[in-house]
């Protein structure tokens, strides 16, 4: 698994009830808009790590297939002006392949496509 360090983001940890090993806070998309990579931070006992990594979709799926690993999304809460851990991320099978998805709750603002798109400034 090739992991590249990403220095564009530091997320200060604010005490919250954490249930995950990893936080997903951003994406990279290809020309057709499909997510190809994710911004991932591991969780330490003191909170989030100070370094985010860019990880490919297949590598993140492999990481989350391990039963001891889990992940949640991290979104900026504009109302309260703080980062908020929101949805659990699951690996699901569909049309012969595995993909990632959040809890289906019909909310457009907490799915993986709503995370920060790091590919946007570089297009």
VMD Tcl script that builds the backbone (N, CA, C; Angstrom):
set m [mol new atoms 369]
animate dup $m
set s [atomselect $m all]
$s set {name element resname resid chain x y z} {
  {N N UNK 1 A 0.844 -1.161 0.000}
  {CA C UNK 1 A 0.000 0.000 0.000}
  {C C UNK 1 A 0.895 1.232 0.000}
  {N N UNK 2 A 0.769 2.072 -1.013}
  {CA C UNK 2 A 1.563 3.284 -1.089}
  {C C UNK 2 A 0.784 4.422 -0.451}
  {N N UNK 3 A 1.416 5.108 0.494}
  {CA C UNK 3 A 0.771 6.202 1.202}
  {C C UNK 3 A 1.619 7.445 1.025}
  {N N UNK 4 A 0.988 8.531 0.598}
  {CA C UNK 4 A 1.688 9.799 0.443}
  {C C UNK 4 A 1.248 10.744 1.545}
  {N N UNK 5 A 2.186 11.485 2.086}
  {CA C UNK 5 A 1.871 12.452 3.122}
  {C C UNK 5 A 1.209 13.672 2.503}
  {N N UNK 6 A 0.267 14.230 3.187}
  {CA C UNK 6 A -0.440 15.414 2.727}
  {C C UNK 6 A -0.301 16.487 3.788}
  {N N UNK 7 A 0.295 17.599 3.436}
  {CA C UNK 7 A 0.554 18.623 4.439}
  {C C UNK 7 A -0.403 19.805 4.358}
  {N N UNK 8 A -1.456 19.712 3.547}
  {CA C UNK 8 A -2.343 20.849 3.393}
  {C C UNK 8 A -3.355 20.986 4.523}
  {N N UNK 9 A -3.435 20.021 5.398}
  {CA C UNK 9 A -4.494 20.098 6.383}
  {C C UNK 9 A -4.039 19.603 7.744}
  {N N UNK 10 A -4.336 20.369 8.765}
  {CA C UNK 10 A -4.167 19.940 10.141}
  {C C UNK 10 A -5.495 20.156 10.827}
  {N N UNK 11 A -6.017 19.121 11.433}
  {CA C UNK 11 A -7.309 19.224 12.098}
  {C C UNK 11 A -7.102 19.138 13.597}
  {N N UNK 12 A -7.211 20.260 14.310}
  {CA C UNK 12 A -7.072 20.182 15.756}
  {C C UNK 12 A -8.216 19.364 16.341}
  {N N UNK 13 A -7.895 18.541 17.270}
  {CA C UNK 13 A -8.884 17.656 17.868}
  {C C UNK 13 A -9.657 18.388 18.945}
  {N N UNK 14 A -10.964 18.247 18.911}
  {CA C UNK 14 A -11.812 18.740 19.977}
  {C C UNK 14 A -12.486 17.522 20.586}
  {N N UNK 15 A -12.480 17.445 21.875}
  {CA C UNK 15 A -12.974 16.255 22.562}
  {C C UNK 15 A -14.381 15.896 22.097}
  {N N UNK 16 A -14.504 14.695 21.574}
  {CA C UNK 16 A -15.780 14.149 21.140}
  {C C UNK 16 A -15.767 12.665 21.457}
  {N N UNK 17 A -16.913 12.064 21.399}
  {CA C UNK 17 A -16.995 10.629 21.580}
  {C C UNK 17 A -16.566 9.947 20.291}
  {N N UNK 18 A -15.406 9.303 20.298}
  {CA C UNK 18 A -14.875 8.679 19.096}
  {C C UNK 18 A -15.083 7.178 19.120}
  {N N UNK 19 A -15.523 6.648 17.997}
  {CA C UNK 19 A -15.716 5.212 17.882}
  {C C UNK 19 A -14.881 4.638 16.759}
  {N N UNK 20 A -14.084 5.445 16.086}
  {CA C UNK 20 A -13.394 5.007 14.884}
  {C C UNK 20 A -11.897 4.998 15.060}
  {N N UNK 21 A -11.249 4.244 14.192}
  {CA C UNK 21 A -9.803 4.251 14.128}
  {C C UNK 21 A -9.303 5.317 13.164}
  {N N UNK 22 A -10.148 5.687 12.192}
  {CA C UNK 22 A -9.750 6.619 11.143}
  {C C UNK 22 A -10.834 7.647 10.887}
  {N N UNK 23 A -10.388 8.831 10.481}
  {CA C UNK 23 A -11.282 9.907 10.095}
  {C C UNK 23 A -11.012 10.220 8.625}
  {N N UNK 24 A -12.072 10.332 7.837}
  {CA C UNK 24 A -11.963 10.658 6.419}
  {C C UNK 24 A -12.510 12.082 6.253}
  {N N UNK 25 A -11.662 12.987 5.740}
  {CA C UNK 25 A -12.073 14.385 5.683}
  {C C UNK 25 A -12.021 15.009 4.302}
  {N N UNK 26 A -11.531 14.302 3.302}
  {CA C UNK 26 A -11.450 14.885 1.971}
  {C C UNK 26 A -11.298 13.829 0.898}
  {N N UNK 27 A -11.439 14.265 -0.348}
  {CA C UNK 27 A -11.366 13.347 -1.481}
  {C C UNK 27 A -10.585 13.971 -2.635}
  {N N UNK 28 A -10.202 13.126 -3.556}
  {CA C UNK 28 A -9.695 13.518 -4.871}
  {C C UNK 28 A -10.587 12.808 -5.874}
  {N N UNK 29 A -10.949 13.502 -6.943}
  {CA C UNK 29 A -11.831 12.922 -7.947}
  {C C UNK 29 A -11.161 12.951 -9.313}
  {N N UNK 30 A -11.553 11.999 -10.170}
  {CA C UNK 30 A -11.033 11.991 -11.538}
  {C C UNK 30 A -11.881 12.913 -12.420}
  {N N UNK 31 A -11.586 12.937 -13.706}
  {CA C UNK 31 A -12.267 13.827 -14.650}
  {C C UNK 31 A -13.772 13.592 -14.721}
  {N N UNK 32 A -14.201 12.368 -14.462}
  {CA C UNK 32 A -15.638 12.071 -14.523}
  {C C UNK 32 A -16.337 12.266 -13.183}
  {N N UNK 33 A -15.598 12.718 -12.167}
  {CA C UNK 33 A -16.204 12.999 -10.866}
  {C C UNK 33 A -16.204 11.844 -9.884}
  {N N UNK 34 A -15.612 10.714 -10.256}
  {CA C UNK 34 A -15.547 9.556 -9.352}
  {C C UNK 34 A -14.414 9.753 -8.344}
  {N N UNK 35 A -14.664 9.412 -7.105}
  {CA C UNK 35 A -13.645 9.534 -6.061}
  {C C UNK 35 A -12.563 8.485 -6.296}
  {N N UNK 36 A -11.308 8.928 -6.310}
  {CA C UNK 36 A -10.178 8.017 -6.526}
  {C C UNK 36 A -9.293 7.881 -5.291}
  {N N UNK 37 A -9.239 8.916 -4.453}
  {CA C UNK 37 A -8.389 8.934 -3.261}
  {C C UNK 37 A -9.111 9.645 -2.124}
  {N N UNK 38 A -8.649 9.376 -0.904}
  {CA C UNK 38 A -9.233 9.978 0.285}
  {C C UNK 38 A -8.156 10.586 1.170}
  {N N UNK 39 A -8.531 11.588 1.948}
  {CA C UNK 39 A -7.674 12.148 2.986}
  {C C UNK 39 A -8.025 11.420 4.277}
  {N N UNK 40 A -7.027 10.782 4.881}
  {CA C UNK 40 A -7.264 9.938 6.052}
  {C C UNK 40 A -6.360 10.385 7.201}
  {N N UNK 41 A -6.916 10.398 8.391}
  {CA C UNK 41 A -6.147 10.632 9.603}
  {C C UNK 41 A -6.443 9.498 10.571}
  {N N UNK 42 A -5.404 8.996 11.212}
  {CA C UNK 42 A -5.631 7.981 12.238}
  {C C UNK 42 A -5.906 8.687 13.556}
  {N N UNK 43 A -6.524 7.968 14.458}
  {CA C UNK 43 A -6.874 8.536 15.753}
  {C C UNK 43 A -5.930 7.971 16.811}
  {N N UNK 44 A -5.301 8.864 17.538}
  {CA C UNK 44 A -4.437 8.492 18.665}
  {C C UNK 44 A -5.227 8.724 19.950}
  {N N UNK 45 A -4.762 8.188 21.077}
  {CA C UNK 45 A -5.481 8.413 22.336}
  {C C UNK 45 A -5.706 9.894 22.657}
  {N N UNK 46 A -4.781 10.743 22.203}
  {CA C UNK 46 A -4.929 12.176 22.474}
  {C C UNK 46 A -5.777 12.888 21.430}
  {N N UNK 47 A -6.190 12.187 20.391}
  {CA C UNK 47 A -6.998 12.796 19.348}
  {C C UNK 47 A -6.481 12.437 17.971}
  {N N UNK 48 A -6.778 13.273 16.990}
  {CA C UNK 48 A -6.349 13.021 15.623}
  {C C UNK 48 A -4.861 13.266 15.474}
  {N N UNK 49 A -4.248 12.559 14.554}
  {CA C UNK 49 A -2.848 12.814 14.267}
  {C C UNK 49 A -2.736 14.147 13.546}
  {N N UNK 50 A -1.568 14.724 13.576}
  {CA C UNK 50 A -1.392 16.026 12.945}
  {C C UNK 50 A -1.106 15.916 11.453}
  {N N UNK 51 A -0.922 14.725 10.939}
  {CA C UNK 51 A -0.621 14.543 9.521}
  {C C UNK 51 A -1.722 13.743 8.851}
  {N N UNK 52 A -2.214 14.283 7.747}
  {CA C UNK 52 A -3.170 13.554 6.926}
  {C C UNK 52 A -2.401 12.817 5.850}
  {N N UNK 53 A -2.965 11.720 5.391}
  {CA C UNK 53 A -2.353 11.002 4.281}
  {C C UNK 53 A -3.360 10.886 3.148}
  {N N UNK 54 A -2.832 10.812 1.942}
  {CA C UNK 54 A -3.646 10.571 0.755}
  {C C UNK 54 A -3.553 9.083 0.465}
  {N N UNK 55 A -4.714 8.424 0.421}
  {CA C UNK 55 A -4.740 6.981 0.229}
  {C C UNK 55 A -5.727 6.659 -0.893}
  {N N UNK 56 A -5.373 5.700 -1.738}
  {CA C UNK 56 A -6.244 5.346 -2.861}
  {C C UNK 56 A -7.510 4.651 -2.351}
  {N N UNK 57 A -8.531 4.707 -3.163}
  {CA C UNK 57 A -9.796 4.055 -2.823}
  {C C UNK 57 A -9.610 2.558 -2.566}
  {N N UNK 58 A -8.906 1.806 -3.443}
  {CA C UNK 58 A -8.720 0.376 -3.169}
  {C C UNK 58 A -7.951 0.114 -1.870}
  {N N UNK 59 A -6.951 0.946 -1.572}
  {CA C UNK 59 A -6.187 0.750 -0.334}
  {C C UNK 59 A -7.022 1.062 0.902}
  {N N UNK 60 A -7.889 2.071 0.828}
  {CA C UNK 60 A -8.759 2.379 1.964}
  {C C UNK 60 A -9.774 1.260 2.167}
  {N N UNK 61 A -10.296 0.731 1.080}
  {CA C UNK 61 A -11.228 -0.404 1.191}
  {C C UNK 61 A -10.530 -1.582 1.870}
  {N N UNK 62 A -9.310 -1.879 1.440}
  {CA C UNK 62 A -8.546 -2.972 2.052}
  {C C UNK 62 A -8.325 -2.717 3.544}
  {N N UNK 63 A -7.993 -1.489 3.894}
  {CA C UNK 63 A -7.776 -1.125 5.292}
  {C C UNK 63 A -9.043 -1.318 6.121}
  {N N UNK 64 A -10.185 -0.906 5.579}
  {CA C UNK 64 A -11.441 -0.982 6.331}
  {C C UNK 64 A -12.079 -2.365 6.322}
  {N N UNK 65 A -11.605 -3.267 5.469}
  {CA C UNK 65 A -12.103 -4.642 5.499}
  {C C UNK 65 A -11.579 -5.400 6.716}
  {N N UNK 66 A -10.504 -4.915 7.307}
  {CA C UNK 66 A -9.999 -5.545 8.531}
  {C C UNK 66 A -11.012 -5.279 9.638}
  {N N UNK 67 A -11.444 -6.327 10.359}
  {CA C UNK 67 A -12.527 -6.158 11.339}
  {C C UNK 67 A -12.206 -5.208 12.498}
  {N N UNK 68 A -10.944 -4.955 12.780}
  {CA C UNK 68 A -10.595 -4.046 13.869}
  {C C UNK 68 A -10.526 -2.585 13.437}
  {N N UNK 69 A -10.698 -2.315 12.143}
  {CA C UNK 69 A -10.615 -0.949 11.636}
  {C C UNK 69 A -11.989 -0.402 11.310}
  {N N UNK 70 A -12.161 0.880 11.554}
  {CA C UNK 70 A -13.398 1.561 11.190}
  {C C UNK 70 A -13.063 3.009 10.855}
  {N N UNK 71 A -14.021 3.690 10.244}
  {CA C UNK 71 A -13.795 5.084 9.867}
  {C C UNK 71 A -15.104 5.861 9.918}
  {N N UNK 72 A -14.951 7.160 10.114}
  {CA C UNK 72 A -16.079 8.080 10.081}
  {C C UNK 72 A -15.674 9.317 9.283}
  {N N UNK 73 A -16.681 10.038 8.797}
  {CA C UNK 73 A -16.404 11.277 8.083}
  {C C UNK 73 A -16.209 12.421 9.070}
  {N N UNK 74 A -15.459 13.419 8.627}
  {CA C UNK 74 A -15.218 14.625 9.410}
  {C C UNK 74 A -15.610 15.809 8.541}
  {N N UNK 75 A -16.586 16.579 8.997}
  {CA C UNK 75 A -17.082 17.725 8.248}
  {C C UNK 75 A -16.990 18.991 9.090}
  {N N UNK 76 A -16.856 20.117 8.411}
  {CA C UNK 76 A -16.866 21.397 9.109}
  {C C UNK 76 A -18.314 21.783 9.388}
  {N N UNK 77 A -18.625 22.050 10.654}
  {CA C UNK 77 A -19.957 22.473 11.061}
  {C C UNK 77 A -19.973 23.998 11.068}
  {N N UNK 78 A -20.564 24.584 10.047}
  {CA C UNK 78 A -20.573 26.039 9.917}
  {C C UNK 78 A -21.388 26.713 11.010}
  {N N UNK 79 A -22.428 26.061 11.468}
  {CA C UNK 79 A -23.282 26.640 12.511}
  {C C UNK 79 A -22.515 26.806 13.815}
  {N N UNK 80 A -21.763 25.762 14.218}
  {CA C UNK 80 A -21.030 25.799 15.491}
  {C C UNK 80 A -19.555 26.143 15.330}
  {N N UNK 81 A -19.093 26.344 14.090}
  {CA C UNK 81 A -17.695 26.703 13.787}
  {C C UNK 81 A -16.688 25.732 14.388}
  {N N UNK 82 A -16.890 24.448 14.092}
  {CA C UNK 82 A -15.951 23.433 14.552}
  {C C UNK 82 A -16.069 22.197 13.661}
  {N N UNK 83 A -15.030 21.360 13.722}
  {CA C UNK 83 A -15.057 20.095 13.007}
  {C C UNK 83 A -15.987 19.149 13.729}
  {N N UNK 84 A -16.715 18.355 12.975}
  {CA C UNK 84 A -17.694 17.441 13.551}
  {C C UNK 84 A -17.554 16.063 12.915}
  {N N UNK 85 A -17.433 15.056 13.745}
  {CA C UNK 85 A -17.415 13.676 13.269}
  {C C UNK 85 A -18.860 13.282 13.006}
  {N N UNK 86 A -19.117 12.804 11.790}
  {CA C UNK 86 A -20.512 12.608 11.408}
  {C C UNK 86 A -20.886 11.154 11.163}
  {N N UNK 87 A -20.595 10.621 9.997}
  {CA C UNK 87 A -21.134 9.325 9.592}
  {C C UNK 87 A -20.104 8.200 9.605}
  {N N UNK 88 A -20.580 6.997 9.933}
  {CA C UNK 88 A -19.752 5.805 9.789}
  {C C UNK 88 A -19.587 5.489 8.302}
  {N N UNK 89 A -18.425 4.968 7.950}
  {CA C UNK 89 A -18.153 4.580 6.572}
  {C C UNK 89 A -18.082 3.061 6.515}
  {N N UNK 90 A -18.756 2.474 5.539}
  {CA C UNK 90 A -18.824 1.023 5.389}
  {C C UNK 90 A -18.317 0.605 4.018}
  {N N UNK 91 A -17.755 -0.601 3.949}
  {CA C UNK 91 A -17.417 -1.214 2.669}
  {C C UNK 91 A -18.612 -2.064 2.267}
  {N N UNK 92 A -19.115 -1.840 1.060}
  {CA C UNK 92 A -20.254 -2.618 0.559}
  {C C UNK 92 A -19.914 -3.164 -0.824}
  {N N UNK 93 A -20.631 -4.222 -1.204}
  {CA C UNK 93 A -20.438 -4.809 -2.532}
  {C C UNK 93 A -21.593 -4.382 -3.429}
  {N N UNK 94 A -21.244 -4.085 -4.654}
  {CA C UNK 94 A -22.271 -3.724 -5.625}
  {C C UNK 94 A -21.737 -3.897 -7.022}
  {N N UNK 95 A -22.499 -4.500 -7.883}
  {CA C UNK 95 A -22.123 -4.729 -9.278}
  {C C UNK 95 A -20.742 -5.367 -9.396}
  {N N UNK 96 A -20.459 -6.335 -8.530}
  {CA C UNK 96 A -19.221 -7.100 -8.618}
  {C C UNK 96 A -17.986 -6.443 -8.034}
  {N N UNK 97 A -18.111 -5.238 -7.470}
  {CA C UNK 97 A -16.941 -4.602 -6.871}
  {C C UNK 97 A -17.288 -4.030 -5.499}
  {N N UNK 98 A -16.262 -3.736 -4.734}
  {CA C UNK 98 A -16.449 -3.150 -3.413}
  {C C UNK 98 A -16.298 -1.638 -3.508}
  {N N UNK 99 A -17.084 -0.942 -2.713}
  {CA C UNK 99 A -16.982 0.509 -2.663}
  {C C UNK 99 A -17.310 0.985 -1.257}
  {N N UNK 100 A -17.095 2.280 -1.013}
  {CA C UNK 100 A -17.315 2.869 0.304}
  {C C UNK 100 A -18.609 3.667 0.309}
  {N N UNK 101 A -19.278 3.646 1.451}
  {CA C UNK 101 A -20.505 4.422 1.564}
  {C C UNK 101 A -20.758 4.770 3.015}
  {N N UNK 102 A -21.465 5.877 3.231}
  {CA C UNK 102 A -21.871 6.271 4.574}
  {C C UNK 102 A -23.243 5.688 4.849}
  {N N UNK 103 A -23.747 5.925 6.043}
  {CA C UNK 103 A -25.089 5.465 6.385}
  {C C UNK 103 A -26.110 6.129 5.472}
  {N N UNK 104 A -26.992 5.364 4.862}
  {CA C UNK 104 A -27.997 5.971 3.983}
  {C C UNK 104 A -29.093 6.657 4.804}
  {N N UNK 105 A -29.025 7.984 4.895}
  {CA C UNK 105 A -30.029 8.705 5.673}
  {C C UNK 105 A -30.708 9.813 4.874}
  {N N UNK 106 A -30.487 9.807 3.565}
  {CA C UNK 106 A -31.112 10.760 2.658}
  {C C UNK 106 A -30.606 12.191 2.836}
  {N N UNK 107 A -29.532 12.386 3.598}
  {CA C UNK 107 A -28.956 13.718 3.757}
  {C C UNK 107 A -27.830 13.900 2.747}
  {N N UNK 108 A -27.902 14.963 1.974}
  {CA C UNK 108 A -26.877 15.211 0.955}
  {C C UNK 108 A -25.614 15.819 1.542}
  {N N UNK 109 A -25.680 16.287 2.781}
  {CA C UNK 109 A -24.530 17.010 3.339}
  {C C UNK 109 A -23.601 16.163 4.189}
  {N N UNK 110 A -23.812 14.878 4.271}
  {CA C UNK 110 A -22.892 14.072 5.077}
  {C C UNK 110 A -22.399 12.836 4.335}
  {N N UNK 111 A -22.492 12.840 3.020}
  {CA C UNK 111 A -21.982 11.696 2.281}
  {C C UNK 111 A -20.557 11.959 1.821}
  {N N UNK 112 A -19.910 10.964 1.268}
  {CA C UNK 112 A -18.500 11.072 0.886}
  {C C UNK 112 A -18.271 12.108 -0.202}
  {N N UNK 113 A -19.226 12.321 -1.062}
  {CA C UNK 113 A -19.076 13.320 -2.120}
  {C C UNK 113 A -19.110 14.743 -1.584}
  {N N UNK 114 A -19.580 14.917 -0.373}
  {CA C UNK 114 A -19.683 16.253 0.217}
  {C C UNK 114 A -18.410 16.668 0.970}
  {N N UNK 115 A -17.451 15.752 1.077}
  {CA C UNK 115 A -16.192 16.089 1.750}
  {C C UNK 115 A -15.390 17.064 0.890}
  {N N UNK 116 A -14.380 17.676 1.470}
  {CA C UNK 116 A -13.523 18.613 0.747}
  {C C UNK 116 A -12.948 17.917 -0.484}
  {N N UNK 117 A -13.047 18.561 -1.639}
  {CA C UNK 117 A -12.514 18.011 -2.887}
  {C C UNK 117 A -11.158 18.651 -3.156}
  {N N UNK 118 A -10.087 17.931 -2.826}
  {CA C UNK 118 A -8.737 18.468 -3.010}
  {C C UNK 118 A -8.306 18.515 -4.466}
  {N N UNK 119 A -8.986 17.793 -5.334}
  {CA C UNK 119 A -8.613 17.825 -6.741}
  {C C UNK 119 A -9.083 19.107 -7.407}
  {N N UNK 120 A -10.052 19.788 -6.842}
  {CA C UNK 120 A -10.636 20.982 -7.457}
  {C C UNK 120 A -9.609 22.068 -7.767}
  {N N UNK 121 A -8.734 22.466 -6.845}
  {CA C UNK 121 A -7.812 23.553 -7.174}
  {C C UNK 121 A -6.770 23.186 -8.229}
  {N N UNK 122 A -6.617 21.905 -8.513}
  {CA C UNK 122 A -5.569 21.462 -9.420}
  {C C UNK 122 A -6.081 21.083 -10.803}
  {N N UNK 123 A -7.343 21.328 -11.083}
  {CA C UNK 123 A -7.919 20.957 -12.386}
  {C C UNK 123 A -7.624 22.031 -13.394}
}
mol reanalyze $m
mol bondsrecalc $m
mol representation Tube
mol addrep $m
